[in-house]
């Protein structure tokens, strides 16, 4: 049970950090720094750093396509799974 909670926690953190990194790619902080700050601290702290950094001048609009939406949905699903496992005490898994 502990390994499953740890796995969901790590996956949700990585997906949300990648999403914050994609937001930081359009700012002076860049993808790498925002992703690294989000991994070291939390995605919320990384998002604060990203929002306080200056925006880059846009010459041509770069689009990520559906990658941002996919990472966001996966991150939220893993986060919800992590919270259910953390606060549910594994009762759902024991019932299966």
C-alpha positions, 0 to 999 in steps of 0.5 A: 500500500505504501509503495502505491501511494508513493508511486501515485504521489511521484507521478502526480508531482511529475505531471504537474511539474511538467505542466508548470514547466510548460507555462514557464516556457513562455516566460523568462524563467524558461521550461527547465528552471520552472520544471526544476523548481516545481520538482524540488519544492512543489508545483504550487511554488513553481507556479508562483515563480512562473507567474512572477517572472516576466513574459517573453515577447511573442514574435510567433505564437508557439503552441503545445497542441494537446500536450498541455491538456493531456499532462494536466488531466493526467496530473489531476487524475494521479493527484486525485488517486494519490489523495484517495489512497492517502486519506482512504487508508487503502480501504478501496484496495482492500475491498477489491 
